[in-house]
Amino acid sequence: MLLLFLLSISICMAQTNTISGIVKDEQGNGIAGATVKLKTSGKTTTTDQSGAFIFTNIAGQKEVVIISFLGYSLKEIRLDVNSKTNITLNPAVNTMDEVVVTGAFDKRKRIDASVAITTINSAQIDRIVPASAADLLKNAPGVFVNSSNGEIRNSVASRGITAGSQDGSFGYEYVSMQEDGIPVTNITYFSYGPDFFLRPDATLARLEAVRGGTASVTAANAPGGIFNYVSKTGGNTFEGEVRTKYGFQGRDGGNPLARFDVDFGGPIKDNWFFNVGGFYRYDQSGRYPGYPINKGGQIKANILKTYKTGSLKIIGKYLNDRNGYVQLLPTNSFSDPKPSQGFDIFSTILMPKFEFTSPRYIGGGTISLNPSNLVKSKYKSVGAVWEQKLGDNWSITNAFRYSENDIHYSTTNASIMSGTDLTTYALLSGLTGLGFGNYSFKDAKTGEELMSVNATAGAGGLPSYSIAKDILPGQSVSPHSIYFSILGTYENQVNEVINQFTLNKRFKNMSFNAGMYYGRSKAHRYSGIDGVALGTIEDRPRLTSLTFTGATLGGTTGIHQVTNADGIAQANGDTGGFLDFSVTQAQYAFFLGQTWNLSPKLTFDWGGRFETAKVTAFNQRTYFKTGVQGGTDNDIKTFYNNNTLDRITSVAFDRRLNTFSFSGALNYKFNDNTAIYTRYSRGKKSPDMDVYFAANRPETVALLNPEVRTTEQLELGLKARRKNLDLFVTPFYSVLSGVPNAAIFTNADGTLYTTPSLYSKYRTFGIEIEGDYTITKNLSLKAVATFQRSKIVEADYWVANNPGIADDTKISYSGNETDNNARIISRLTPTYHINKLYVFVTWSYLGKRQANAPNVFYLPSFSNFDMGAGYNLSRKITLSANVNNLFNNYQVMSWARPGNLITQLTGAGSFNKAQFDAAVANNTPYFTISNPPRAFYLTASYKF
């Protein structure tokens, strides 16, 4: 009995031996969901929401514990039994052991994946102040990001596939922007794209960025890459974050940004979890026009149900936001661009507030324009992700989303027009409104006359103009000139259903994935030029009214109101100024992928995707009577409303395109720290909707023959991990073909026409480098870099000779360097952290870029510096400060050629060497958009 008693005591003591602890990040916050493993016994557990873990029934007196978590360096530590220890994990931006899901045929570690992918975790995202969702992608190699427009209308391209990225409204044609593995939207076209509906906030858990590779097979419309913004989900305990941010922007930091983010989640009941959050912000921006540039926010939520054989996640989102975008500033010097006299990096040429109403010529009603309404985006979506194990290593996944996407533009785009140019008055009053007499430009608010122009008979009986008075600002930019701001209307309503179903089967040494993708997008767009606003050429222009006193060619005499009292005129012309498009695209895809472990070290994977896209369209177009009809008020002397509707024409058609994409790779794993892969991919996609929108007359429908975009990519990848270094090196070669280009030229009667599309081909080779190096215990370094050269293999452009299409000719730029493709893109971030403090500096470098296809000049290279610091006041409270564009340098990202509105419509590709030389000799201003000006931000975060 005594022996049994003593034995029972020893057994009880052994059963009570424990090892426990709390896993924290470098700021002292508990890390939920970290994996904790005992090295000897192999027992594994995960930390709860506070970061705590516990093992019971430990046999020995000591044990080696291995702790790992996505985005942090793996840590081994020897612990005594019956002890409780705090364990701090250090951030690791990239690790070979990260499990990636985006762009892969099945979930696998980066060391085993034969795809170029970068992950950016929430800890990294929290430390920076991105200008937009696109801004985050600057942390991935091989990706060119132009986020200078603001929060919307930006550009993202990869591996030289930058065609169309000069204009932000076309900036996502070759990549898939996703949330939680589902495309934000399935189509793109002018004035519509994914970044209107995509905002990073406190609900963002991580970002996975795939360049090329499997993207063309695993996602729709994505030969260039997939960028997946993954949301947080709730855990076993209730936790959350409240974050407030205040920004000091503009001259003397006087334009505020105020932002509030919230995220919280946790359990509902057994195996039910939730997460909800979002943001709201008010932002005057560094270029304040007198009204906020960004105002609004979003709410995101998800509910997760887990069960023994699978899970179901329901997701929802509502976004209601208003955003402006940066306008082109007059600029001097092509080699060292600087804003023209009277302007600087803080300047804006957005017009002040006004109210202007015009008829809605198709569908009835009216349209109200006010620049302060900016671009209004609404996005409502609901979706679900279902994962189910079927047994015998079979499983299925289904991802679904339904969304209603609305965009309404109410903003302006300005060009410079001369007071001595007949084109200015013809656009404002029509040819019959031209006359002999006096034009008077006045400050619309004060009534002060700013310029007086006399019109007398000239050659051919048309008016000739001379200046009688001119006190307009901006004389050094362009004498006797005004801003001519187009009031464009773009109403977009898109309803979408997206569904991707995947069936997976795993064998001992291989796995298969097969599935189907379905996307149905029903798009309606109403667009046109509702009018023009006249303004002074200066920072924050003043509205300028215009009257004409004299006799017109239409036979009227006396005082004529060319604009209304606010300086708003009606754009004249009968070229089909208002267009109404109704397009439905039904897209089906079938895909198959296989991953085969040929040996413990060698893996082969391949995949194919067959896709068909059918487009059904009904397009309408207006034609106007211009001149002396009298318009809506029956007054022939009020030119600003004299356009009357002549007729509406319509066309209906459908087109179908079939594509096949393929990708295959070999990955050889030398050991757990070194691997190499090679991959070939051939991806195809249908063109964006603008190809179909351009077919709005019988003659253009007859010419409609859309061409598939094709990318071919060959890449090698080296992945190496040493004691303090993670390194990824990826040489690549890519070819892009089927890229359309067209121009807008003038007929003899002053009307405009669009040329037929020509198709181009581009080639790029380069190398991507991504590295994370721990220099010392407290100092780490992250670097990403792309070195590349790109060439135009085939490209013809239209050249206008005399007015009209009859004598248009073509010029070839084959063999030139690809425009807007930087030779070097790099980003270097050293970070110093000690105890509760971290400090970092980011140096970004963008190499020189050819400005256009004729290669007449380079956009110069530049460096940019951002910095930030943070301090953990307590386990729950963190304060941080950031400075973006530390040295406030003006760095050109986009440009437009010199000239007036009509000249600029011909496009940058028509700006040739002779015109460039003349502009340099005469110091003629051209137009540029730069990176945002310097801004300071303070952030306070409370995590519970």
N, C-alpha and C positions, 0 to 999 in steps of 0.2 A: 504493500500500500504506500509506503514511503517513497519507493522508487517511482511508482506511478504518479504520485503527487508532484515530485520534482520534475518528472518528464512533462507533465501538463503545464507546469510553470514555464519551462523552457519553450514549449510550443507556443504558449500565449505570448511570451516575450518576442519570439520570432515573428509572430503574426502582427505584432504592433510596431515592428521596425518600419519606419517610413522615411522617404525622401521627398521634400516639398520645397516649393519656392515660388517666386513671382518673377516673370519675364517682363522686362521693361525696355522701352526704346531709350535713345540717348537723352531724351528730355524728361525721363522719369515716368512716362505714361505706360500703363499696362498694355501688353500686346496680346490681343485675343486671337485664338486660333493657331498659335505657334505649335509646332510639332516638337515633343520632348520624348527622347528615346534613351533607354538604359543600354549601354554598350554591351555589357556582359550577358544579360538575360534577353535582350531584344524587346523588352516590354515597351509599348508606345502609348502616349496619351497626347491630348492637346490642352492648351491653356484655356481657361474660361474667360469671360468678358473682362475681368480685372487683371488677367495675365497670370492667374494662379494655376498651379498643378500639384498633384500629389501621387506618389506611388506607395503602396502598402506591401507588407509581407516581403521585405527585402532580406535576403539570406545573409549577405556579408555585412561588414562594418563600413565599407566604402563602395562607391559605385561611380563610374564615369557616365555623365549625363551629356547627351548631344541635343542641342537646341537649334532649330532652323525655322525660318519664316520668310516668305516671299519678300524680296527687297532688302533683306538683311544678311550679313555674313553669318555663316554657320559657326557655332561655338561649341567647344567641348570643355567640360569642367568636372573635376573630381570632387564629390561631395560625401560628407559623412552621413551615416544614417541618423534619423531622428533630429535632423537639422533643417532649418528653413532659411533659404538664401535668396537674396535679390540678385538677378542675373540681367545684365544690360547687353543688348544686341546693338551692334553698330550698323548703320545703313550700308548697304551694298547696292549701288545703282543697278549693276548687272551681275548676275551669278550664273554659273553653268547649270546650277540645280533648279533654276526657275522652271516651272511648268507653264508651257504656253499652249493656247488653244486656238488663237486666231491664225488663219491661213495654213493650218496643219491638218493632215488627214486624220490624225488622232492626237489626243493629248500626250505631250511628251516633254522631257527636259530639253533645255536649249542645247546641251552638249550632244543630244541625240537627234536634234531636228536639223533637217537639211533645207533650211529656209532662213533668210536674213530677217531677223525680227529684233526689235528693241522694245523693252518694257520700261515704262515710266510710272513709278508708284506714287501713292498719295503723299508720302513724306517729301518726295522731291517737288511735287506739284504745290504743296503747301508753302514751300520756301520762296517761290517766285510769284510775280504778278503778271500773268499772261494777258496780252491785249485781246486775245480771242482764242477759240478752240484750236485754230490753225497754229497759233503761236507756240503751243506746247510741242509741236512736231519739229521745231528747230533743234530739239534734243536728240533727234534720230539722224544718223548719217544717211547720205544718199537722197535726202529730201530737201527740195528747194521750197521755201515758204516766203510768200510776200503777204505780210499781214499789215502793211502800211495803211490800208484803207480804213482800219478800225476793227470793229467786232464782226462785220459782215463784208461780203463781196471780196474775200481774199482768195489766194491761190495756193494750191498745194500740188507739187509735182515730184516725181521721183525718177532718178537715173536718166536725166536728159529729156524726159517726156514732158516738156514745158510748152508745147504748142498751145497758143491761146492764153497763156498765163499772164500776158501783159495786161489784159483786161480782167479784173477780178470776177466779173460775172460769168466767165467761162472757166474758172480756176479749178474745177473738180471733175472735169470730164473723164479723166482716165484713172481715177481712184475711187474707192468706196469708203465713205465716212459712215461709221456704224456706231450704234449704241447698243450695248449688250448683245453683240453678235448679229444685229439686224440693221440693214441700211436705214439711215435717217430718212432718205427719200430715194426712189428708184430711177428718177429722171433728172436731167439738168437741161437748162436752156438760158438764154440771156435774161437776166433779172431774176433768176430762180436757181437755187442750189442748196446744198445741205447746210452750209454755215449760217443760213438765216434761222435755223432751228436748233443749232447745237451750241450749248454754253457750258463750260466747265464750272462746277461749283463744289460745295462741301460734300455732295453725294458721290463724287467721282472717286473710285477706289484705285484705278490704274488705267493706263493707256498702253495698248499693244499696237506697234507699228510694223507692218510687213511691207517690204519693198520687193516688187516683182515676184519672182518665184511661183509659188502655188496660187497666188492671188487670183489669177485668171481662171483657175479651175474651181476654187473653193468659194468664190463670191461672184455676184453679178456685176457687170460693168466695171471690172477692176483689174485691167491688165497692168496698171502702174503700181498698185498696192492696196492694202487694206489698213485702215486706221480705226481701231475699235476702242471706244470709250466705255469702260466697264464700271457699272454702278455698284455701290456698296449694298450688302444685304445684312439683315439682322442676325444676331447670335443668341447665345443662351442667357445672357443678362442684358438688362436695359442699359444703354449707353448712348452718348451723343456728343455733339459739338455745336457751340454757338460762336460765330466768328463775325467780328465787325472790322471794317476797313475804311480808312479815310485817306484821301489822296489830295496832294497839293500840286496843281498843274498850271500850265500857262505862265504868262509873264508874272514874275514875283510870286508864283504859286497861288494865284488868286482864284483859280477855277477849281472848285471842289469835286471830288468823287466821294460819295458816301454809299457804302455797300454793307448788306447784312446777309450772312449765310447761316443756315441751320441744317443739321442732319441728326437724326436720332433713330434708333431701332432696337429691337430686342424680341423676346418671345411673346407670343400671344397666349398659347397654351402648348401642350405637349406636341413637339414637332411642327409647330406653326410659328413663323417668325415674320417680322415686318421691318421695313425701313422707309422713312419718309424724310424729305428735306427739299431744299431749294434756295433761292436767293431773290433779293430785290436790290436794285441800285439806281442811284441818281448821279449822272455824270455829265458835267459841263465840258469835259475834255480839255486838253492843252490848247485847242484851237476853238475858242468859244465864240459862236456866232450871235449870242444874245438869247439862246434857248438851249436846254440840255441836248447833248448829242446822243446819249444813251439813257433810256428811262424805261424800267419795267423789270420783269423777272420771270421765274418759272417755279413749278412745283413738280417733284418727281416722287414716285412711291412704288414699292413692290411688296408683295406678300409671298412668302416661300413656305411650301408644305413639303416636308421630307417624310419618306416612309421607307420600309425595308428594301424595296426594290426600285426606288426611284425618287423623283421630286417633281414638283410643279411650281413654277414661279409666275405670278401675275404681275405685270408691270404697267404703269400708267404715267403720263406726263402731260402737263399743260403749260405752254409758254405764251406769254403776251408781252411783247417787247417792241420798243421803238428805237431805231438806230439811224444815225447819219453815217456818211462815209466821206473821206477826205477828197477835196477838189484839187484840180491841177493849178499850181501857182506859176505865174510868169517867172522865168529863170534865165539867167545869163551865164555864159561860159559852158562849153561842152566838156572841157577837160577838168574844170574845177567848179561844178555847178553851185550857184548860190542864188537865192531868191532875188528878183529884181529890186531896184530901189523902191523903198516904201513897204517892202514885205520882208518877213523873216520866218523862221521855223514855227512861230506861234500864230501866223496869219491864217485867216480863213476867207474864202470868197463866197461862202454861202450867203444867200440873200436874207434880209431881215424878214420878220413875220409880215404876211399880208393874207388877205382872203380873196380868192378869185374863183368864180364859178363859170363853168362852160357846159354846153349840152353834152350829154352822153349819146353820141350819134347812133350807136347800135344798142338796141335794147331799151332805149328811152331813159328819161331821168336826167340828172345833172351830176357833174363831178366838181367837188370843191377842193381847191388846191391851197395849201399853206405850207411853206417850207419847214415850219416848226413841227409839222406832223411827221416829217422824215420818212423812213421806211418802217411800216408797221407790219410785224410778223406775228402770226398766231399759229400755234401747233398744238393739236389735241390728238393724243394717241393712246391706244390700249393694246396690250399684247400679252403673250404667254410663251414660256419656254418649258417644255415637258421632256423629262429624261426618264426612260423606263428600261429596266433590265428584264429581258424575256426568259432568261435561263440558257444554259449551255453556251454562255459567252455571246449571246445575241443581245443587242440593245437598240433602242430607237431614240431619236431626239427630234422634236418638232418645235420650231421657232416661228411665231406668228406675230404680225403687227397690223393694226388698222389705224390709219391716221387721216386727219383733215388738216391741210396745210394752206394757209392764206398769207399772201404778201401783197401789200398795197404801197406803192411808191408815191410819195408826195414831196419830191425834192428837186433840185435844180442842177444843171450842168452848164458851166459858163465857158464861152469863147469870146475872144476879142473881135469887135467889128469896128471898122473905121467910119467916121462921120463924113468922109469924102468918097465912100465906096457905094456905087449904085446898088450893089447886092444887098446892103443893109436895108435900104428903103424898100426894095422890091420884096424882101422877105417880110417886112412889116406891113406893107400896104398893098401888095400885089402890083402887077405891071400897070394896071389902069389907075392905080393910086399914085403913081409917080407924077411929079408935076414941076412947075416952075414957080418959085416963090421962096419962102423962108421956112426953115426947120428950127424950132426952138426946143432945146433940151433944158429941163428945169429939175431942181431938187424936188422930188415928189412931196416931201414933208414940209419944206420951208417955202417953196415957190421961187427960190432964187434961180435965175437963169445961169446955167453953167456953160452952155455952148450955143452959138447961133451959126447956122449954115445957110448960105444962099445957093439956090438951084437955078441955073440958067441953061439955055439951050446949048447943047454940045453936038458932037459928031453923031450923025444918023438921026437927029431929032430927039435924042435922049438927053436927060439932064446932065449937067456938069456942075460940080460942087466946089464952093470956096468958103473959107472960114471967115466969118465976120467977128466972132468973139469966141474965146475959149479959156475958161479958168478951171477946166476939169482936172482932177488929180490924175496921176498916172501918166503924165506927158513923157517921162523918161522911159516908160515901158512901151507905149505906143501913142504918138501924138494924135489928138483929135479923135480919140476912140472911147468906146464904152464897153462894158460887159454886156453880153447878149446871152442871157441864161435861159436855156430851154426848159420849159415846164412839161416834163414827160410824165405820162400816166402809165403805170403798169399794175394792172389788177390781176392777181394770180390766185386761182382756187384749184387745188389739187387734192383729190381723194385717192388714197392708195390702200391696197391690200397686198401684203408681202408674206409669203410663207415658204419656209425651207424645211423639208423632211429628210432625215438621214437615218439609214439602217446600217448598223455596224455588227460585224462578226469577227471574233478573235479566235485564232488558232494558236498553236504552241509557238510557231515562229513567224506568224504573219497575221495581218488583219485586213479586212475589206470594209470600205465605206461606199455606199450607193445611196442616191437620193434624188429628189426633185425639188426644183425651185419654181415658184410662181410669183409673179409680180404684175399687178394690174394698176395702172395709173391713169386716172381720168382727169385731164388737165384742161382748164379754161383760162385763157389770157385775153384781156382787153388792153390794148396799148395804143399810144399815139401821142402826138405833140399837141397839148391843149393850148399852148401859148408861149410867149417869151416875156421875161422880165428884164428891163433895162436897168443897169446899175453902173456906178462909178468904179473905176479901176483903182481900188485901194483895199486895205484890210477892212473887213466888215463893210462891204459896199453899201452905198445909199441908193435907194430906188430913184429912178430918173424918168420923168414923164416927157412926152414928145408931142408937139403940135406942129401942124403945117398950115401956113397961110399962103394962099395963092391959087393957081388953076391947075387941076390935075389932067392927065391924059384921058381920063374918063369923062371930062367935061364939067366937073363941079368946080365951084370957086368959093373963096372965103376961108374961114378957119376950119381946119379938119383935126379931129382928135385921133392921132395915130395910136396913142396908148390911152388907157383910162387914167384917172387921177393918180393911181398908185404906181403908174409906170408899167402896166401890163398890156401887152399887145397880143393880137391873135396872129399866129403863124399862118401865112398865106401859102397857097399852093394847091394843086389838084392832083397830087401824085399818090393819093391813097394814104392820107395821113393817119387814119384810124383803122386798126386791124383787130378782128375778133377771131380767136382761134379756139376750136374745140377738138381736142385730140385724145384718143384713148389708145394706150399701148398695153397689149397683153404679151407678157414675156414668160416663156416656159424654158426650163433647162433641166437636163438629165445629166448627172455626173457620177463618176465611178473613180475610186481611188484605192490603191493597194499599198500597204507597207509590209515589206518582207525582210525579216532578219536572216540574211543569208548565212551569217555566222555571228558569234558573240560580238564581233567588232564591225562587221560590214552590214549595212542596211540599204535596201533598194526601195524607193517609192516612186510611184507614177500615178497619174490621174488624167482623165479626159472629161470634157464638158461639151455637150451638144446643146445649143440654144437657138430658139426661134423667137423673133419679136415681130408682132404684127401691129401696125399703126393704122388706125382709122381716123380720118380727119375731115372736119367741115370748117372751112376758113371763109371769113367775110372781110370785105374791104370797102372803105368809103371813098367816094370821089366828090369834090366840092366845086361849087361855083364861087369864083372870087371876083372882086371888083366893086361894083356900085349897086349891089342888090339892096343894101340897107340893113341886112342882117336881122338879129333878134329884136332890135329896137326900131326898125324901119327908118333909120337915119343913115343916109349914105355917107355922111361926113364923120361918122364914128367908125374908123377903120378896125378898131379892136374887136368888133363883133360882126364884121361884114361877111364872113364865110357862111355860106348856106349849103346844105346838103344837096348834092345833085342826084346821086344814086348809090346804091349798095350792091355790089356784086358778090357772088359766092361760088365756091368750088367744093367738091367733095371727092375724096379719093382714099385708097388704102394701099399699103405697101407691106411686104413681108421680107425679112432678112433672116437667113440661117447662118449660124457660125459654129465652128468647132475649135476648141482650145485644148492644149495638151501641155503637160509638164512632167518631167522625170528627173530623178536625182539618185546619186549614190552618196552615202555618208559612211566614212571610215573612222572608227573610234580607236585611237591608239591606246588610250587608257581613260580613266575618269577625268583627266585634266586636259586632254588634247584630242581634237577631232578635226577632220577635213571633209568637205563635201563638194560636189560639182552638180550643177543643175542646168538643164535646157528647158525653156518654156516658149510656147507660141500661143499668145493670147489674142482673142478677137472680141470686138464689141460693136454694137450698133451705134450709129451717130446720135448726137443729142437732138432734142426736139426742134431746134432752130432750122435744121434742114427741111423739116416738114412745114414749119411756120412760113418759110420763105416761099412756099408754093401757094400763093394766094390769088393767082390769076390763071386762066386756062393755059396761057403760053408757058408759065413757069411750072405748072403741073405736068405739062407735056415733056419738059426737060428734066423732071425729077427722077434721078437715078442714084439714090443714096449709096455711098460706098462704105464698106466695113472698115473700121479702124483696126490695124494689126500691129502687134508688138512682138518682137522676137528678142529673147534675152538669154545670154549664156553667162553663168556666174560660177565662181569658185569661192569657197569659204573656209577660212582657218579659224578655229576656236581653240584658244590656249589659256590655261589657268596655271599660274604659278603662285607662290606663297602670298604675294601682295599684289598680284596683277591678274585681271581678267582682260583678255584681248580678243577682238573679233576683226578679221581682215577679209574683205570681200571684193576681189576684182570682178568687174562686170563689163558686158558688151550688150548694147541694146539697139534695136532698130524700130522706128515708128513710121508707119506708112498709112496712106489714106486720109491725110489731114487736109481739109478743104480751106481754101482762101478765096475771097471775093472782095470787090470794091464797090463803092457808090460813086457814080460819076454824074455829070450834068448834061441834059439835052439842050438843044438850041433854044428852046422856049423857056429855059430856066428850071424845068422840072428835073427830078432825079430818077436814076435807074440803077439797078444792081446788076453787076456782071455775072455771067455763069461761073459756077465754082470750078476751080482748078485744084488738083490734089498733089500733095507734097510728101516727101520721104526724108527722114532724118536718121542719123547714126551717131551713137555716143559710146565711148569707152572710158572707163575710169576705175577708181578703187575707193571703197568705203572702209573707214577705220573707226573702231569704237573701242575705247579702253577705260578701265577703272583701276587706279593705282593707289594703294595705301602707302604713302611715303613714310610716315611715322604714325605712332599711336594716335596723334591728334590731327594729322594733316593728310588729306586725301585729294586725289586729282581725277576728274572725269574729262575725257576728251572725245569729241566726235569730229570727223573730217571726211570730206569728199574731194577727190581730185579727178577732174574729168575734162574731156575735150569732145565737142559735138560738131557735126558737119551736116550741111544740107546736101543730101544725095541727089534729090530731084526737087525742083521748085520753079514753077513759072508764075509770074504775076502779070496782071493786066496793066497796060499803060494807056491813059486817055490822051488822045491827040486833039482833034477838033471836037466841039460838042457833038454828042450823039454816039451811038454804038458802032456806026458803020465803019469807022477807021480806027477802032481800038486795036492795039497790038499787044503782043506778049513779050516779056523780057525774062530771061532765065537767070536765076541766082544759084544754080547747081554748083556745088563745090565750095560755096562760101561757108563761113562758120555760122552755126545755128544762133539765132538771136535770143536774147534773154536767158542764156544758159551760162551760169557762172563757172569759171574754170576751177575755182576753189571755194568750198563752203566749209567753214570750220567753227568749232565752239569749244572753248577750254574753260573749265571751272575748277579752280582750287578751293577747297573748303577746310577751314580750321575750326575744330571743335574741342572744347575743354569743359568738362563738367556740364554746366547748364547753358553754356554759351556756344554759339556757332557764328562764323563770319565767312562769307564767300564773295568772290568776284568772278564774273563771267565775261570773257573776252570773245566776241564774235567777229568773224572776218568773212566778207563776201568778196570774191575776186571779181575782176572786170568782166563785163558782158558785152557782146555785140548788141548794139541798140536796135538794129533791124536787119532784115534779110539782105539788103544791098551792102551791109557792112560799112556804112559811111563813118561811124564813130563808135567808140566804146563808152558804155556807162562805167565810170571809174570804180575801182575797188575801194573798200572802206572797212574800218574797224568800228566796233561799238562796244561799250563797257556798261555792264549792269552790276550792281552790288547789293548785298543784303546781309542782315544780321538778326539773330534772334536770341532771346533769353527766357529760360523757363523759371518763372517766379515761384511756381509750386508744381506739384504733380499734375494739376489741372489747368493752370493758367500759363499761357505763353504770350510774350510780346515780341513783335518783329518789326523791322524797318527795311524798306527797299528803295533803291534809286534806280530808275530805268533811264538809259541814255545819259550816263553820268556827265559827259562833256558837252552835251547838247549840240551834237554835230548834225548838220543837214546832209543826209545820205540818200541819194536818189534810188528809188525802187521802181517807179513807173514814169513814163514820159509820153508826150504828144508833140508832134511836129509843129514848127512855126506856121502861122497863117490864121485865117479866119475860119468860121464854122464850116463853110463849104470845102475849104482846103483840108481841114482836119478829118472830114468824113471820108476822104480818099485813103486814110490809114497811114500808119508809120512806114509800111512797106513801100509807099510811093515816094518817100523822101530820099532823093538821090544825091550823088556826090556833088553835082553842080549846085543844087539848092543848098546843100550843107555849106559849101565854100562861100556862097553868097551870104548866108546867115552869119557865118563867122566874120566875114569882112565887114558887114554892116552892124555887127553886134545885135542882131535881131533876137528878141526873146523867143524861147520855146517854152514848154510847159512840163512841170515835173510834180511828182508826189514823193515825199520823203518819209522816212521812219518817224514815229511820234516824237515830239519834243521831250525834254527832260521832265520827269515827274517824280515826286516823293510820296511814299505810302507808309502808313502806320497801321498795323494789324494787331488786334487782341483776340486771342482764342481761348475759349473755356471748354474743356472736355470733361465729361462726367460719365 
